[in-house]
Amino acid sequence: MSELPNCPKCNSSYTYLDDPLYICPECAYEWNPNQIEKEEEDTFKVFDAYGTTLIDGDNVITIKNLPVKGTSRTIKAGTKVKSIRLVDRDHNIDCKIDGFGYMALKSEFVKKC
């Protein structure tokens, strides 16, 4: 007997197959396994310095001093950045930092609060 996957929504192991969908009796979630795999491939994910997944609207903290191009000022380690926005570029976080204005940061220099 083949083993059925756990529910992707609530992680319940009591799923059952009702062709072509899998159904979770605990949370009533229905999914097509082929669509789930495709959705996971299509979406880009951003991780902080410690491997935690970041999402839009998260609050993060810088983990090292970051020099700001064009000025002699730096963003100090431990600076809290609120409501980040993720973008698919080299600097994958757009945000506004108090005292500096709008910035683009690399996710490898922040940790999630």
MDAnalysis code that builds the backbone (N, CA, C; Angstrom):
import MDAnalysis as mda
import numpy as np

u = mda.Universe.empty(339, n_residues=113, atom_resindex=np.repeat(np.arange(113), 3), trajectory=True)
u.add_TopologyAttr("name", ["N", "CA", "C"] * 113)
u.add_TopologyAttr("resid", np.arange(1, 114))
u.add_TopologyAttr("resname", ["MET", "SER", "GLU", "LEU", "PRO", "ASN", "CYS", "PRO", "LYS", "CYS", "ASN", "SER", "SER", "TYR", "THR", "TYR", "LEU", "ASP", "ASP", "PRO", "LEU", "TYR", "ILE", "CYS", "PRO", "GLU", "CYS", "ALA", "TYR", "GLU", "TRP", "ASN", "PRO", "ASN", "GLN", "ILE", "GLU", "LYS", "GLU", "GLU", "GLU", "ASP", "THR", "PHE", "LYS", "VAL", "PHE", "ASP", "ALA", "TYR", "GLY", "THR", "THR", "LEU", "ILE", "ASP", "GLY", "ASP", "ASN", "VAL", "ILE", "THR", "ILE", "LYS", "ASN", "LEU", "PRO", "VAL", "LYS", "GLY", "THR", "SER", "ARG", "THR", "ILE", "LYS", "ALA", "GLY", "THR", "LYS", "VAL", "LYS", "SER", "ILE", "ARG", "LEU", "VAL", "ASP", "ARG", "ASP", "HIS", "ASN", "ILE", "ASP", "CYS", "LYS", "ILE", "ASP", "GLY", "PHE", "GLY", "TYR", "MET", "ALA", "LEU", "LYS", "SER", "GLU", "PHE", "VAL", "LYS", "LYS", "CYS"])
u.atoms.positions = np.array([
    [0.835, -1.170, 0.000],
    [0.000, 0.000, 0.000],
    [0.889, 1.245, 0.000],
    [0.598, 2.173, -0.884],
    [1.406, 3.384, -0.953],
    [1.010, 4.338, 0.172],
    [1.983, 5.072, 0.631],
    [1.733, 6.005, 1.731],
    [1.247, 7.337, 1.178],
    [0.181, 7.864, 1.735],
    [-0.378, 9.134, 1.297],
    [0.350, 10.287, 1.976],
    [0.463, 11.441, 1.293],
    [1.165, 12.582, 1.889],
    [0.342, 13.231, 2.992],
    [1.046, 13.902, 3.898],
    [0.362, 14.678, 4.935],
    [-0.279, 15.907, 4.306],
    [-1.273, 16.430, 4.977],
    [-1.963, 17.632, 4.509],
    [-0.986, 18.814, 4.512],
    [-0.885, 19.557, 3.394],
    [0.032, 20.700, 3.367],
    [-0.442, 21.877, 4.215],
    [-1.706, 21.891, 4.596],
    [-2.242, 23.006, 5.378],
    [-2.104, 22.776, 6.882],
    [-2.519, 21.588, 7.363],
    [-2.493, 21.332, 8.807],
    [-1.549, 20.201, 9.203],
    [-0.909, 19.565, 8.228],
    [0.052, 18.486, 8.431],
    [-0.571, 17.230, 9.032],
    [-1.842, 17.036, 8.848],
    [-2.530, 15.842, 9.331],
    [-2.107, 14.631, 8.507],
    [-2.000, 13.489, 9.153],
    [-1.623, 12.263, 8.446],
    [-2.838, 11.455, 8.011],
    [-4.045, 11.939, 8.264],
    [-5.275, 11.206, 7.952],
    [-5.864, 11.580, 6.592],
    [-5.037, 11.858, 5.623],
    [-5.534, 12.221, 4.303],
    [-6.015, 10.993, 3.551],
    [-6.887, 11.235, 2.580],
    [-7.333, 10.141, 1.716],
    [-7.447, 10.643, 0.289],
    [-7.453, 9.701, -0.647],
    [-7.463, 10.016, -2.061],
    [-8.870, 9.894, -2.617],
    [-9.323, 10.943, -3.305],
    [-10.589, 10.941, -4.021],
    [-10.260, 11.487, -5.405],
    [-9.948, 10.579, -6.340],
    [-9.371, 10.937, -7.641],
    [-9.971, 12.200, -8.223],
    [-9.188, 13.135, -8.659],
    [-7.735, 13.257, -8.633],
    [-7.217, 14.027, -7.420],
    [-8.065, 14.279, -6.429],
    [-7.694, 15.128, -5.297],
    [-7.379, 14.331, -4.049],
    [-6.505, 14.912, -3.231],
    [-6.307, 14.428, -1.866],
    [-7.188, 15.287, -0.963],
    [-7.735, 14.685, 0.087],
    [-8.634, 15.402, 0.991],
    [-8.190, 15.171, 2.421],
    [-8.219, 16.234, 3.211],
    [-7.899, 16.147, 4.635],
    [-9.211, 16.201, 5.414],
    [-9.545, 15.174, 6.194],
    [-10.794, 15.192, 6.948],
    [-10.761, 16.127, 8.162],
    [-9.582, 16.505, 8.612],
    [-9.491, 17.355, 9.807],
    [-9.742, 18.829, 9.501],
    [-9.174, 19.335, 8.387],
    [-9.357, 20.760, 8.076],
    [-10.170, 20.970, 6.799],
    [-10.592, 19.891, 6.148],
    [-11.409, 19.924, 4.931],
    [-10.676, 20.542, 3.742],
    [-9.349, 20.508, 3.758],
    [-8.560, 21.041, 2.653],
    [-8.476, 19.995, 1.551],
    [-8.675, 20.429, 0.305],
    [-8.559, 19.564, -0.863],
    [-7.451, 20.100, -1.750],
    [-6.604, 19.223, -2.284],
    [-5.524, 19.669, -3.141],
    [-5.182, 18.624, -4.181],
    [-4.659, 19.134, -5.273],
    [-4.145, 18.294, -6.335],
    [-2.630, 18.279, -6.177],
    [-2.005, 17.132, -5.980],
    [-0.559, 17.095, -5.716],
    [0.276, 17.674, -6.855],
    [-0.199, 17.583, -8.079],
    [0.547, 18.142, -9.206],
    [0.560, 19.660, -9.163],
    [-0.528, 20.288, -8.739],
    [-0.580, 21.744, -8.651],
    [0.262, 22.262, -7.496],
    [0.299, 21.548, -6.373],
    [1.111, 21.957, -5.217],
    [2.580, 21.998, -5.603],
    [3.063, 20.956, -6.291],
    [4.468, 20.916, -6.690],
    [4.793, 22.054, -7.640],
    [3.886, 22.355, -8.587],
    [4.124, 23.430, -9.532],
    [4.141, 24.783, -8.831],
    [3.239, 25.006, -7.874],
    [3.201, 26.266, -7.140],
    [4.477, 26.472, -6.339],
    [5.013, 25.399, -5.747],
    [6.240, 25.518, -4.970],
    [7.416, 25.882, -5.858],
    [7.452, 25.371, -7.091],
    [8.528, 25.684, -8.011],
    [8.431, 27.121, -8.510],
    [7.213, 27.621, -8.728],
    [7.009, 28.937, -9.317],
    [7.327, 30.082, -8.374],
    [7.070, 29.936, -7.100],
    [7.263, 31.037, -6.166],
    [8.725, 31.138, -5.737],
    [9.242, 32.361, -5.676],
    [10.600, 32.529, -5.174],
    [10.537, 32.714, -3.668],
    [11.542, 32.227, -2.989],
    [11.578, 32.318, -1.541],
    [12.815, 33.088, -1.126],
    [12.674, 33.834, -0.057],
    [13.774, 34.623, 0.473],
    [14.023, 34.159, 1.894],
    [15.296, 33.928, 2.226],
    [15.685, 33.452, 3.541],
    [16.594, 34.463, 4.209],
    [16.482, 34.571, 5.537],
    [17.378, 35.467, 6.261],
    [18.728, 34.788, 6.478],
    [19.600, 35.394, 7.253],
    [20.947, 34.876, 7.470],
    [20.950, 33.519, 8.171],
    [19.880, 33.178, 8.866],
    [19.816, 31.931, 9.618],
    [18.905, 30.892, 8.973],
    [18.448, 31.149, 7.745],
    [17.646, 30.185, 7.016],
    [16.150, 30.261, 7.260],
    [15.682, 31.254, 7.982],
    [14.252, 31.427, 8.219],
    [13.624, 32.082, 6.997],
    [12.486, 31.575, 6.556],
    [11.801, 32.123, 5.400],
    [11.188, 33.477, 5.744],
    [11.414, 34.445, 4.873],
    [10.854, 35.786, 5.051],
    [9.648, 35.958, 4.140],
    [8.675, 36.738, 4.593],
    [7.509, 37.067, 3.783],
    [7.292, 38.578, 3.831],
    [6.496, 39.077, 2.890],
    [6.185, 40.515, 2.874],
    [5.558, 40.935, 4.190],
    [6.006, 42.079, 4.716],
    [5.442, 42.619, 5.946],
    [6.178, 42.202, 7.201],
    [7.169, 41.315, 7.090],
    [7.937, 40.897, 8.264],
    [8.762, 42.051, 8.812],
    [9.132, 41.927, 10.077],
    [10.085, 42.836, 10.703],
    [11.403, 42.094, 10.837],
    [12.509, 42.781, 10.519],
    [13.829, 42.164, 10.591],
    [14.786, 43.075, 11.346],
    [15.930, 42.510, 11.729],
    [16.991, 43.248, 12.406],
    [18.286, 43.021, 11.645],
    [19.068, 44.077, 11.421],
    [20.353, 43.911, 10.748],
    [21.313, 43.203, 11.695],
    [22.190, 42.358, 11.138],
    [23.106, 41.583, 11.977],
    [24.543, 42.101, 11.912],
    [24.798, 43.081, 11.043],
    [26.122, 43.692, 10.991],
    [25.988, 45.136, 10.528],
    [27.038, 45.921, 10.727],
    [27.043, 47.300, 10.261],
    [27.074, 47.305, 8.734],
    [26.177, 48.075, 8.129],
    [26.080, 48.122, 6.675],
    [26.375, 49.533, 6.190],
    [27.445, 49.718, 5.395],
    [27.716, 51.057, 4.855],
    [26.681, 51.427, 3.805],
    [26.324, 52.714, 3.773],
    [25.349, 53.209, 2.811],
    [26.103, 53.933, 1.712],
    [25.916, 53.485, 0.457],
    [26.615, 54.106, -0.669],
    [26.232, 55.571, -0.800],
    [27.230, 56.397, -1.081],
    [26.978, 57.816, -1.292],
    [27.007, 58.652, -0.031],
    [27.125, 58.008, 1.142],
    [27.213, 58.755, 2.397],
    [28.311, 58.143, 3.256],
    [28.667, 58.850, 4.305],
    [29.655, 58.320, 5.238],
    [28.983, 57.618, 6.413],
    [27.665, 57.534, 6.388],
    [26.907, 56.918, 7.481],
    [26.778, 55.419, 7.262],
    [26.525, 54.703, 8.347],
    [26.296, 53.260, 8.265],
    [25.016, 52.909, 9.019],
    [24.411, 51.823, 8.593],
    [23.270, 51.271, 9.327],
    [23.869, 50.333, 10.355],
    [23.670, 50.626, 11.615],
    [24.285, 49.862, 12.698],
    [23.666, 48.478, 12.854],
    [24.457, 47.550, 13.317],
    [23.950, 46.219, 13.638],
    [22.899, 46.351, 14.733],
    [21.794, 45.631, 14.598],
    [20.718, 45.698, 15.571],
    [19.631, 46.683, 15.226],
    [19.746, 47.346, 14.064],
    [18.711, 48.281, 13.628],
    [17.475, 47.497, 13.206],
    [16.330, 47.867, 13.756],
    [15.085, 47.175, 13.421],
    [14.478, 47.799, 12.170],
    [14.096, 46.939, 11.235],
    [13.475, 47.362, 9.988],
    [12.073, 46.774, 9.961],
    [11.063, 47.638, 9.836],
    [9.668, 47.196, 9.896],
    [9.065, 47.083, 8.504],
    [8.158, 46.158, 8.353],
    [7.339, 45.996, 7.142],
    [8.167, 45.945, 5.863],
    [8.964, 44.903, 5.726],
    [9.780, 44.750, 4.529],
    [8.913, 44.321, 3.347],
    [9.430, 44.554, 2.145],
    [8.780, 44.098, 0.920],
    [9.812, 43.305, 0.137],
    [9.477, 42.084, -0.267],
    [10.403, 41.214, -0.976],
    [10.315, 41.446, -2.474],
    [11.479, 41.491, -3.120],
    [11.558, 41.676, -4.564],
    [12.542, 40.651, -5.122],
    [12.405, 40.326, -6.387],
    [13.254, 39.326, -7.021],
    [14.413, 40.014, -7.739],
    [15.353, 40.534, -6.943],
    [16.547, 41.205, -7.455],
    [17.733, 40.810, -6.586],
    [18.900, 41.393, -6.888],
    [20.110, 41.122, -6.110],
    [19.927, 41.546, -4.653],
    [19.482, 42.762, -4.426],
    [19.115, 43.233, -3.094],
    [17.625, 42.936, -2.962],
    [17.285, 41.832, -2.289],
    [15.924, 41.305, -2.364],
    [14.964, 41.812, -1.292],
    [15.342, 42.840, -0.548],
    [14.440, 43.441, 0.433],
    [14.365, 44.939, 0.171],
    [13.159, 45.443, -0.043],
    [12.923, 46.893, -0.109],
    [12.286, 47.291, 1.215],
    [12.759, 48.405, 1.783],
    [12.250, 48.810, 3.087],
    [12.502, 50.297, 3.301],
    [11.970, 50.785, 4.402],
    [12.235, 52.158, 4.827],
    [12.839, 52.077, 6.212],
    [13.999, 52.699, 6.381],
    [14.699, 52.688, 7.659],
    [14.648, 54.095, 8.234],
    [14.205, 54.203, 9.479],
    [14.121, 55.506, 10.141],
    [15.494, 56.170, 10.143],
    [15.552, 57.405, 9.698],
    [16.790, 58.165, 9.659],
    [17.569, 57.995, 8.375],
    [17.200, 57.022, 7.528],
    [17.910, 56.794, 6.280],
    [16.997, 56.916, 5.061],
    [15.737, 56.567, 5.214],
    [14.812, 56.599, 4.087],
    [14.680, 55.221, 3.453],
    [14.314, 55.218, 2.179],
    [14.091, 53.953, 1.472],
    [15.417, 53.309, 1.114],
    [15.482, 51.999, 1.328],
    [16.717, 51.233, 1.112],
    [16.404, 49.918, 0.434],
    [17.428, 49.337, -0.147],
    [17.372, 47.965, -0.645],
    [18.452, 47.197, 0.112],
    [18.061, 46.115, 0.753],
    [18.992, 45.316, 1.552],
    [19.095, 43.905, 0.998],
    [20.200, 43.255, 1.308],
    [20.336, 41.836, 0.994],
    [19.856, 41.039, 2.206],
    [19.127, 39.984, 1.947],
    [18.557, 39.200, 3.033],
    [19.608, 38.483, 3.868],
    [20.812, 38.309, 3.357],
    [21.849, 37.619, 4.111],
    [22.421, 38.452, 5.259],
    [22.021, 39.724, 5.351],
    [22.510, 40.594, 6.415],
    [21.436, 40.939, 7.440],
    [20.314, 40.209, 7.427],
    [19.249, 40.459, 8.386],
    [18.783, 39.152, 9.016],
    [18.115, 39.293, 10.160],
    [17.442, 38.137, 10.784],
    [16.026, 38.542, 11.114],
    [15.129, 37.574, 11.078],
    [13.726, 37.829, 11.346],
    [13.516, 38.055, 12.838],
    [12.678, 39.030, 13.187],
    [12.351, 39.311, 14.591],
    [11.345, 38.296, 15.093],
])
